[in-house]
Amino acid sequence: MIDAIFDIAHEAFCHQQKQDSDQTDPRNWHEWEQLFIEGAPIVSAETTQEQTEEAMKNEAEDRVSTSASTNIEHLELVDYLNN
């Protein structure tokens, strides 16, 4: 039951981010309530797969930017020491 509540909270947050608003559409909220009452999964498998792919993409981008940043910092240190 706790997982379902967290899923609803997550879906509401994602909805607000996509709409760029603090308001939640009452139709979505009603749908989430009905799924909760029926014991059906709140987050579809398709949504979960998309989130997993997006998380992997973000992780890869973070690694690239971190290595580039480290490289730049190293070059700046070398320049500083040479000067």
KATAKA-V251190 format. One line per field, one symbol per residue. ss: DSSP state (h for helix, s for strand, l for the rest). phi: phi as a letter, one per 30 degrees, with the letter a starting at -180 (. if undefined). psi: psi as a letter, one per 40 degrees, with the letter a starting at -180 (. if undefined). A space follows every 10 residues. Layout:
ss->???
phi->???
psi->???
This chain:
ss->lhhhhhhhhh hhhhhhhhhl lllllhhhhh hhhhhhhhll llllhhhhhh hhhhhhhhhh hhhhhhhhhh hhhhhhhhhh hhl
phi->.deddddddd dddddddddh addcdedddd ddddddddid ddcddddddd dddddddddd dddddddddd dddddddded ddd
psi->dddddddddd ddddddddef ieihhddddd dddddddeei hdhidddddd dddddddddd dddddddddd dddddddddd dd.
